[in-house]
Structure formats: C-alpha cells, structure tokens
C-alpha cells in the first residue's frame, strides 16, 4: 500500500472573451463601482463583521468605556477533517483562536488566562501599543504562570489586519496551533466597504500517520498544510453572491511562504500587516505570496459565477500526509511485485506507476492507519477532486438570498469541457521518445 509517509501512509465554466476583456479593462473601477453594504453601525463604522471559516469571533463586554475580551490559552482537540482529530494548543477551545474584532480608537482590555501546563504570554503582532503590553516574555513582561490571568490594556492607534500569538516557548506553542487574528477597522470607515471579508490562517504541521499530536521539533518536513487548522475536504467553502465585493485576509505564522492562488477572477493587493495601501499602489494578481510572520489582504469583485478552486500553489501543500523517503516509481512496471504482495495483503493496489490520481479510490478500498487522511481525497459532481491540505472552493452564485452552501454549480449547457468522440482510440495515441 502506498501512502504519503512510510510509503504514502494513509493512503470550467467557459466565459466569453468579451466578458473577460470587460473584467480586465475595468480594473479598479469594478471595485469602486460596487454598492456600499448597508449597515446599522453608522456612516463612519461601515463594516460588516468578518468571517473566519471554520472559526469564530471573540465576544466582548463594555466596562467603563473599555471593550473587554477574554482569551484562555489551553490544550484543544481540533478536527482537521472528518476522520482526523489532532491534539493542539490554542485559545478558547479553538485553533486558530477566536478572531478579535474592534475599531480604531477603541480602548481594549484583553484578559488572558493560562490553562497550559507551562508559562505563556500573548504578543499582539503588528499592533502599535505601549512597550509593556507587547507580550514578549522576559523582555516586556513576566511570563504568565499556569493558572494565572494577566490583563493587557491599550488604545488602538491604527487599523488593519494583525495577529496574536505567544512570545513564550514560541517554537512549541506556535507549532501546536496558538495563533489568531486581530482585526482593527478604520474609525472613519472604509472608503469602499465590502460585502464579505474572509480571514484565513495558514499553518503547517508535522503529524506522522497513525498519530494525533504535532511534532514541533520538525523544521522542514511537514505532513499537513491547513487553512484555519483544517485540511480539504474539511475546509469551509467561501460563499459570495454574484457582484459581491470580497476581501480576503491571509495570515502566516508557519515556517514557509505560501503562494495562495484562486481561479476565475483576479484580485487587487490592498493591504499588508503594515497597513492599507493607497489605491494608486494597488496591483493585480491571481496569486498572493504570504511570507512567514505577515498578513496580506486582497479584494476582488465576484463577477464570474461558478465553483472556483482556492489553494496554495506549492504542489505538496494542496495534499495530505505523504513521505518524502519513498522511491520514485513513475513508469516502473509493478505487476510482478503487486501479484506477490496481494497474496499476503488481500486487496493490495500498486500505486505510483502512472501517477497518484487514484488515491481517493485506493483509500475507499484500503483504509490507512488510524487517524490518518488519504493523500488526496474529496469527490465533486464530476468525480474525484484529488486534492487535500490548503484547498477550498470559492462558490459564486447569482440569485442566492443567503450565504449557506448552495451545493455544486450548475453549468450552463455547452460550457463544460467534454471528450471528443473517438479520441481515446489507442491508434491515435503517439508516444514521443526524445532519447
């Protein structure tokens, strides 16, 4: 059996050229032309609450003019996808922790209770604040001992998408999942508000097949790559109505950069963790590389209906657990070996000779180790999706009245790639030998 670690452990809609040209030529005008979302929060605070797929937003209470939040650092169990539960560390039962959402000018107080077995702190990554509130253990404060609660209090002097994470035993605690978003909306409102604002935290994990606890000592050879601590097919889809103006904020506290790519549209890079870019400095992309220790925010108009892939473009980051130590068997005839092994392992399937596209089929016939996902998994309306890891689907729909999952896109007749009659005839297949 071939799996992804220890021999793979575990196991279009066409659019008219004129429409495409119109989208490209429209540029930022398309973004600027979108109607401002209605809001009950006043003309200046014109934002919609952010959406953290597979996550949540931290509630607060007002005490003496201060917005008070409460975070609890603790061990958590996180389902990466159905069939795989992981022993992580996080906040309030989650990894990433719940999103903190506030407005520039707010006075905030964040109570942090430590329920870990070791000391911790919280650093407010990218947030401008007094030195003593920066959360670096031993430098700006004492470490928070197990069982104690510390208070962080400061006034928000900026706006943008930032992060929070420990600065105490950082290698272990961050690798175990301790991270979260800190979103600060501008006090004077957005010049061009959006209909949807998605937050996606990028992370990578070393979890050998058959196990359930990440190994924080690993530096390069990671098994799983997650959007908000979920892998495909456990990642929530991103739902937008046709014509919605959409913002996506990406954060990365992993060991690698992640080039996040989406299909069917192009976006504009509008913000970094250093703040909003002036509109004259926006630039168009379809792939946004997110280096470690940064956030990046992009905006686009959902003007092309369909089910559009949204994923990291590093090939191994869009798949699940896999070994890098197995031999390369592409093009190797395994018939004799497979026959011998099948006598010892009924149902054995030789994999890798012509590729790994049938991993999903193999996973159904030959379950892998306990608590281990197949390398590639998921089924769509046209068959196996053959993806994993950092992968989800942007679903753009016309006529929907809410943001519930609308199911698979029904392509208009004649707009789906289909086989040419007779094209699978063996005599028409030509092998090109360039030796």
Secondary structure by P-SEA (a helix, b strand, c coil): ccccccccccccccccaaaaaaaaaaccccccccccccccccccccccccccccbbbbbbbbccccbbbbbbbbbbbbccccccccccccccccccccbbbbccccbbbbbbbbcccccccccccccccccccccccccccccccccbbbbbbbcccccccccccccccccccccccccbbbbbcccccccccccbbbbbbbbcccccccccccccccccccccccccccccccbbbbbbccccbbbbbbbbccccccccccccccccccccccccccccccccccbbbbcccbbbbbbbbcccccccccccccccccccbbbccccccccccaaaaaaaaaaacccccccccccccaaaaaaaaccccccccccbbbbccccccccccccccccccccccccccccccccccccbbbbcccccccccbbbbbcc
